[in-house]
Amino acid sequence: MRGRLAGLVGLAGLTALLVGCGAAPAPAAAPASDPTLPARLVATASGDRAHAHLERLQAIADEHGGNRALGTPGYDASVDYVAETLRAAGFTVDTPSFDVRAFAVQDKRLTVDGAPVEAGAMGFSPAGEVSAPLHVAGTLGCTPEELAGTPTGAVVLVQRGTCPFGVKSQNARTAGAAALIVSNSEDGPLDGTLGDLDGTVPSLGVSKVVGEQLATRAGAPVTLLVAATTTETTSRNVIAQTTTGNPDRVVMAGAHLDSVPEGPGINDNGTGSAALLDVALALGPAPAAEQAVRFAWWGAEEVGLVGSTRYVEGLAPEDAARIALYLNLDMVGSPNPGYLVYDGDDSDREGEGPGPAGSAAVEQVLLEQLAAVGVQGSGTDFDGRSDYGPFIEAGIPAGGLFTGAEEAKTPEQATQWGGTAGTPYDACYHQACDTLANADRQALDRNVDALAGTIGRFALTLNGVPPR
């Protein structure tokens, strides 16, 4: 879980070339839609089979340097595994490539008054070394006005929240700062990326505890170093679509397939990828459905949602309009799980606003499907950290399932779902310990069933999702 290069991204199945050129494909001959499809899909989908896919992704990481990250043989092998598994089940599969920047850190350092401070480099931070006084902004740094008064050439400290890290870094530069430090709002180290943005400054992230300590050190001499390289590479998505159902009203579901370089990425996001693959195989390439169903495994999510962004950018307007809704699976087997559904109607009144019209219906169906497996789900904000982001920006209704990342589970959530309050949903988030042992099988099984029921429902009827 995170958290853009033009290129036409082809669609899957027999429709790939036609849709890529903007022509609507004719649906294949199919039996009448089956009203029992949702129940049958839930019964056929299997958390155990999804776990078997996780085992293969772990083996791929083990065979390729311990990860499945952008630009590595481990990622290419992951793409091949998903594509070959789908083809063996009868799907026609496309693996469109796209250009992307890859970021590698050689060194990063932060000292305050000569004493070293633990910090991490923000992805795609410019390289540079800055020695200057520390300016404590006391704000989120989401607008230039929030950083007014920053001394020219200073190292400015801001808080995490509300806007992307890259925007904070751009605003720091606009305000005259030479470098940026972002303090986490949760316990633990801060992992993030500036994304594909220009006009940023060398940027580091620190934990909440370190940030609170730095906030008392205004004016202290700071040295900040980022030694890093950014290179151009290519990556691939995996796209497959059913041959039956109305291709002018497509139900789409996706999960990112890449890991971070630090580890094999089994919960993040092997679980989402495996759940999606199992449901695709359970549905099959020619189900008795009203709507076509399209599945996507995204590349380069961990460096700024690049695969999904390139895909949406590559769609002609009429092809984007054919996507009735998008379902996102990102981390659905966290070891201290929450059962979270993206807040399509903004009923929680937290963070960002509601999704495009129809997102409320997506949220409701996902909650109903979790309830069907005995779990009361709760809303979570569309905070822009996963692949639903480009779809929302394009006006496509969206929703998804999420069991939590580095944030701590609250006492109320521990009462509701079990687990341990005050500790992260996933203490191995973006670390080498995100292995097969890090995935909770019960959470994975429940989310496989919830996804299956949701896809089955929308494949039969789009009630609540308006035409666009």
Secondary structure, DSSP 8 states (H G I E B T S, - for coil): ------------GGGHHHHHTT------------TTHHHHHHHH--HHHHHHHHHHHHHHHHHTTT--BTTSHHHHHHHHHHHHHHHHTT--EE--EEEEEEEEEEEEEEEETTEE---EE-BT---EEEEEEEEE--S---SGGGGTT--TT-EEEEE--SS-HHHHHHHHHHTT-SEEEEE-SSSS----B--S-SS---EEEE-HHHHHHHTT-TT-EEEEEEEEEEEEEEEE-EEEE-SSSEEEEEEEEEEE--B-TTS--IIIIIIHHHHHHHHHHHH-SS-S-SEEEEEEEESSGGGTSHHHHHHHHTS-HHHHHTEEEEEEE-----SS---EEE-TT-TT--SS---STTHHHHHHHHHHHHHHTT---EEE---S-STHHHHHHTT--EEEEE--SSSB--HHHHHHH-S-TTSBS-TTTTSTT-SGGGS-HHHHHHHHHHHHHHHHHHHH--TT----
